[in-house]
Amino acid sequence: MRRTHLIAAIACLVTIAGVSQDAFARGRMYHPGLGRYMQPDPLGTANEPPMARNLSASQFTQRDPTAQYTDGPNLYQYVGSNPVGYVDPLGLWKIKREGGKLAGAEAEKDDTIEKLAKEIGLESAEFQKWLTLTGGKIKTPGGVKTLSGLKAKDVCCPGEKVEIPNTVLAYWAGHDWVGIIHGKTWVMWGTEVGTLKKRGFNVPEKRGMTAADFEKYIQTSTGSKELHGIFFSGHGFDKTAGPPPTSGGVLTDAEKGGNGLYYSYFSAWNPAYKPAFGVLFACYTQNAKSVFSSNAVFWGSSGVLVPHGFHLFGPTVSSLLPPGAQGTKK
């Protein structure tokens, strides 16, 4: 079923204009009140004759007609009849983020891995490093392919399912107390982590790692194709700190900041692929941008960052990653 971001917009505009409650969307009428199309899916009908049964062979002579449907036997539905749980603004892959280390993605008509990468914020050139094929194979119009034989521009057959990274590391490296207020409360840590979980991500909370352990976590979790991104709050340093050359970096434990074991340089992170999400609330973290995908949702400070309380002068995760972005829950 072809879906489009124009559906909701057109339906809204037409309703406001008072012309009709319905909206025309790519060959079919969409009814916003019913939350469904008013004509059947043209891709879901194959004009096959009724199934005949061979009594001697005890089997049907034609394939099950329900196998032809690209989005289920209901030819009028939108996003699997679950517009609350799913969003399909561009008619692309249907993403299902349910809090696991990996998330599911289901192809629809004309979907490619290149489109999937753009939708979730990863690099299409690196897809073999972050994509997991269900059963190790995927159907394309050109035949069944393995990951090594698949190309980013190959069209995947409707209904084919894959798995994508769905873990966001939430790393606390700040001070426990800011005066009489707990550091996490001061920067709304709980709210930010809660937003990531509401978006459907698996969000492990970590702290107290040495730089080596922190870097190993990034490398291991990208090596297992789990890491979607990093949410970091703490302290950072610029390119002039440490022995040259350096890209700058972060302290993985502010309480032990004087110990060189906790200086993690961005150049040492070395993920297996560039993550799709990076929000780093620390000084000079803009220098980490090259570690993340060119399609990533990214925020870092370009200079000294004063941790103003309750995000009075800084972006929130909710504003940077609104519902539906990167295939998240609405």
N, C-alpha and C positions, 0 to 999 in steps of 0.2 A: 504494500500500500504506500503510495507516494504521499508524504506529509510535508507541510510547509508552514513557515513562520508567518505567512500572510493570512492564514486562516483566522487566527484570533484577532489580528489587527483589522482585517476587512470586516469581520463580523461585528466588531466593536463600532467601527465607523458607520456601517450601514444602519445598525440599530440606533445609534445616536441621531443619524439623519432622519430616522423615522420612516425609512422606505420599507424595510422588511426585517424580520428577525433572522433571516437566513443570509448566507454569504456564499458567493460562487468562488470555488477554489480549484483551479486546474481541472476543469471538466466535471466537477461534482458540486452539489450544494451541501454546505455544512450548516447544521442547525445548532447554534450555541446553547439553546435551552436544553436540548436533548443530549448535547455533547457527542453527536454522531453525524455521519453523512446521511443524506436522504436518497442516495443512489448506491447500488452495490459497487464494490471494488472491481474495476474492469480488468485488473491483473489477476483476480481470483476466480474467473470463470473460464473454462476451457472448452465448453460446448461438446463435452463427451457424451456418448450414448449411455443409457442406464447399464449398470453392471450385469453381466450374465454369469451364471454359475455352471461350471462343468460338474455334473453329478458323479461321473465315473472317477474324475480326478479329485473330487471334493475340494475344489477351489474355484475362485472367481477367475474369469478370463481377462479382466481388465484391472488395472491398478485402482486402489482406493481413491475415489474422486476427491476426498478431503486432503489428499497429499498435494494437490495442485495449489492450495491456497497459500498465498505469500504471507498472510498475517492472521491466519486462523480462519475457521469456517464462517465467522460473522463478517460479511462483506461490507458492513456499514460502520465498523468500529474505527476509533482513533486511538493510537498508542495502546493497543491491547485492551481497550475499554478501561484504562486506568490512567486518566489525565492527571490525577493527584500524585501518583507515584512516578510517572514518566513525563518527559518533555521531549519533543522532537521538532525543534524550531526550524531546522533546515531540511527535514525529510531524510536525515542521515541515520546512522546506527542507533539502535535502541539500547541505551546504557542502563544497567541495573546495579547501583551501588547500595549494598545492604550491610555495610560494616565489616565485611571480611577483608582478609589481606589482599585478595584479588576481587575484581568486579567482573560481571558478565557483560558482554556486548553481543547483540544480534544484528546481523546484516539485513538490509532491506534492498529493494531494487536499485541496481547500479552502484551499490556501496563498494568502496575500495578501502584498503588499509591506509592509503594516503588521506582519505576523508576522515577516517577514524582518528588518525594522529592529530589532525587539525582540530577535530571536535574536542578531544581530551587534553590538548596542550603539549603533546610530545612530538619528537622529531620523526618524520616519516622515514628518513634515511637510516634511523636506528631501530626500526620496528622489530627486527629479528632479535634484538636484545631485550625488548620489553613485552612482546606479544607472546601469548600462550595459546596454541591451537587446541581446542577440545578434541581429544582423541589423537592429537598429533597430526591431523590432516584437515583440509578444508576444500569444499567444492567450489570450483569456478567454472564459467562457461567453457574454458579450455581443458577441463578435466580436474581430477582430484590432485591437490598439491600438498607437499610437506612445507614446513617453514623455510627450509633451505631453498626450495624451488619457487617459493612465492615472491612476487614483486609488489612493490607498494601500489602500483597503478592497476594491478589485477582486480577485476570485478569479482566480488564474492557472491555466490548464489544466495537469494533470499532465504532467511531462516538459519543460515550458518552461524554458529556461535563460537566466540573466542573469549579469552580472559585477558584483562588489563590490570596494571598496577592500581592498588586502592588503599595504600598505607601512607599516612602523613605522620612523620615523626614530629612530636611536640616536645621540644627540648627546652627545659628551664635551666638557665645558667646565671640568673640574677641573684641579688641578695635576698635573704629570707625576710629582712625587715627594712622598711623605709620609715625611720622614726618609730612611731607607735603603730604603723600600718604594715601588715604583711605585704611583702613585695609582690606576690601573685595577685593579691586583692587590688593593689595600687594600679597594676597594668591590666586588670580585668582578664587575667589568665583563664579562669574558669569559664567565663563567657565565650572567649575566643575558641578554646578547645571544644566547648559545647557546640559552637556553630559548625565546626569541622565534622563533628559526629552527626549532627543533624543533616549535613550534606550527604551522609552515607559512607564516610570514610572510616577505616580502621585507624584509630589514633592512639598509639602507645605513647605514654608520657615518660620521659627519661630525664635524668639529671646526674651530676657527679661523675661523669666519665672523664678519663684522661683524654687528651687530644687523640692519641693513638686509637683508643677504644671508640671514640666518636667517629673517627674517619673509617675505622673498620666496619662500624655499623652501617654507614652510608654505602660502602662498597659491597658488603654482604647482602643488604636488602635490595640493592639494584641488581646484584648478581642473581638473586632469586626472583627477579621481576616483580617485586612487591611494592617498592617505594614510588609513590606518586609525587611526594613533595616533603618540604621541611618547614616547620613553624618554629622559629627560634626567638627567645627573649633573653637578653643578657648584655654582655659588653663585647665590643669589637675594637680592632686597632687598624691603623692605616698602613699604607705601603712602606712608610719609613721605619716602621717597627720591625725589629728582628734583623737577621743577617740578609743582605741583598743576594739575589733578587727575591722579592716577596710580593705577593698579591694582596697582603693584608690578611686578616682573619678574625677569629673570635676566641674569647676565653670560654672554655667549656665548664668552668666553675669559678664564679666571681669570688667566692669565699676563699679560694686557694689561688687567686690570680697571680700572686708573686712567684708561684712555682712554674717553671718553664714547661712542665709536663702537661699543662693545661692550655698551651697556646696552639690552636689549630689553624693552620694556614689554608686559605681557600684552594690554593694550588695542590694541596695534599688530599683533598676530598676524593678526587678521582672516581666518580660514580661510573658504573658500567654503561649508563646512558644518562642523558641530561633530564633531570626531573621536570615535571610540569607545573609545580607550585613551589614558590619560595617566598616566605614572608619572614624577614629577619629584622627584628626590632633590636638593633644594636648599632653602635657608631661605625661608620664607614663600610657598612655592609653592601652598599651599591657595587662595591668592587667584586662581589660574588656573582653578579649577573651572568657572567660568561659560563658559570657552572651549570646554569639552568637552560632549558629549551628556549629557542627563539619564540616559541608560541606560549611560553609559560606565563602564568599569573605571578608577577614578581614585584616585591617591594623591599627596598633597602635604603638606609640613610646614606646620603652623599657626604656627610660630615659628622660632627659631634651631635649625638642624639640625647637630648634631655628627656628622661622618661616622665613626661607630664602624666599626672594621674587621670585614669578613666578615659584615655584617648581624646582628650580635649583638643589636641593639636596633631593628631595622627590618624591614619586610616584604620579601619577595623577589618577583620577577616570577612565579615558580612558584606561590607562595601566593596572589597576587592574580589570576592567570589560570591556573587549573588546566586540565589537558587536557580538551578538549571545550568549554570556555567560548568563547562568541562564534564557534562553528563551527570551532574550532581542532582540530588533530589530537589524537587520544587518546594 
